[in-house]
Amino acid sequence: MEFFRIKKDIPFMRHALVFNVISALTFVAAVFFLFHRGLHLSIEFTGGTVMEVEYSQAADVDGVRTAIEDLGYTDMQVQSFGTAHDVLIRLPAKQGMDSGALSQKVIGALKAQHPDVILKRVEFVGPQVGDELTHDGLMALGMLVIGIVIYLAFRFEWKYAVSAILANLHDVVIILGFFAFFQWEFSLTVLAAVLAVLGYSVNESVVVFDRVRETFRDRKHGKMAVPDVLNHAITSTISRTIITHGSTQLVVLSMLFFGGPTLHYFAMALTIGICFGIYSSVFVAAALAMWLGVKREDLLKPAKEKVENDGAVV
């Protein structure tokens, strides 16, 4: 399915150096903010108190959040849990106050609003659990990267695998850079969004590289220079890119604007990842493949020459 067809190939590779310099500067800035400011980790990573409260009627989540903010807690998570009557509250650890005292202080503020509120459970998430989650998250990211490299190396060739994974890690680092610069809360849901973006961006690179292979096989375009082949492959997939990424972005934007605080940063990470995923697949992955010296023979096995006297008896 295509919305439109571009008859003349767009010379993307002619401006590859400029776009990749911009990309490199963005990448360096993201790394700088990651080291300079660091990520604002949620209590799932740093440790804290988890409370579950129940109301006799539908809970006012915004009212709960306001009551806790009045106690001096600005760094917390409040969300519906299970039913509309249940609310899950996550609070960071506070020096000089244990989990029991903290929960009593919070439930007192909530009872001042609604006397019928019931404290169902209180749990303390220690730093050791947070360290384990950090380790598991990094392991998940590492295993995903290794799996993608192996898949692309078998599907295409090592030059394409290296190009695609560098381009997609570029997307991941830039997402983390945004979260470090603005000090947005980095939670497990955001980590899930980052992993989703990595796989999502690879899909776009695979589509482009598939079209590159088809172009090399085509008699009309197969003898073109590598930059021209890449230009043709990217141009011929633009309509598909707009349909796929446009429809996905509409869903993500609906979560961003209407999903509430629970889905806000998850949708924000996906929004950044989708935008930079398109950019990296076109201007980073394809350009890196070109600079690594990809050629027709990398994707197509050379035909065996037929020997005239093969099998003849002398």
DAPE-V855238 format. One record per backbone hydrogen bond with DSSP energy under -1.0 kcal/mol. NH is the residue of the N-H (numbers start at 1). CO is the residue of the C=O. If there is no record, write none. Layout:
((NH:CO) (NH:CO))
This chain:
((12:10) (15:12) (19:15) (20:16) (21:17) (22:18) (23:19) (24:20) (25:21) (26:22) (27:23) (28:24) (29:25) (30:26) (31:27) (32:28) (33:29) (34:30) (35:31) (36:32) (37:33) (38:33) (41:39) (42:186) (45:42) (46:42) (47:43) (48:125) (49:91) (50:123) (51:89) (52:121) (53:87) (54:118) (55:85) (59:84) (61:59) (64:60) (65:61) (66:62) (67:63) (68:64) (69:65) (70:66) (72:69) (73:68) (76:74) (77:90) (79:88) (81:86) (83:81) (87:53) (88:79) (89:51) (90:77) (91:49) (93:47) (97:94) (102:98) (103:99) (104:100) (105:101) (106:102) (107:103) (108:104) (109:105) (110:106) (111:107) (112:108) (114:110) (117:114) (118:54) (120:52) (121:52) (123:50) (125:48) (130:126) (131:127) (132:128) (133:129) (134:130) (135:131) (136:132) (137:133) (138:134) (139:135) (140:136) (141:137) (142:138) (143:139) (144:140) (145:141) (146:142) (147:143) (148:144) (149:145) (150:146) (151:147) (152:148) (153:149) (154:150) (155:151) (156:152) (161:157) (162:158) (163:159) (164:160) (165:161) (166:162) (167:163) (168:164) (169:165) (170:166) (171:167) (172:168) (173:169) (174:170) (175:171) (176:172) (177:173) (178:174) (179:175) (180:176) (181:177) (182:178) (184:179) (186:40) (191:187) (192:188) (193:189) (194:190) (195:191) (196:192) (197:193) (198:194) (199:195) (200:196) (201:197) (202:198) (203:199) (204:200) (205:201) (206:202) (207:203) (208:204) (209:205) (210:206) (211:207) (212:208) (213:209) (214:210) (215:211) (216:212) (217:213) (218:214) (222:218) (224:221) (229:225) (230:226) (231:227) (232:228) (233:229) (234:230) (235:231) (236:232) (238:235) (241:237) (242:238) (243:239) (244:240) (245:241) (246:242) (247:243) (248:244) (249:245) (250:246) (251:247) (252:248) (253:249) (254:250) (255:251) (256:252) (257:253) (258:254) (259:255) (267:263) (268:264) (269:265) (270:266) (271:267) (272:268) (273:269) (274:270) (275:271) (276:272) (277:273) (278:274) (279:275) (280:276) (281:277) (282:278) (283:279) (284:280) (285:280) (288:284) (289:285) (290:286) (291:287) (292:288) (293:290) (294:289) (298:295) (299:296) (300:296) (310:307) (312:309))
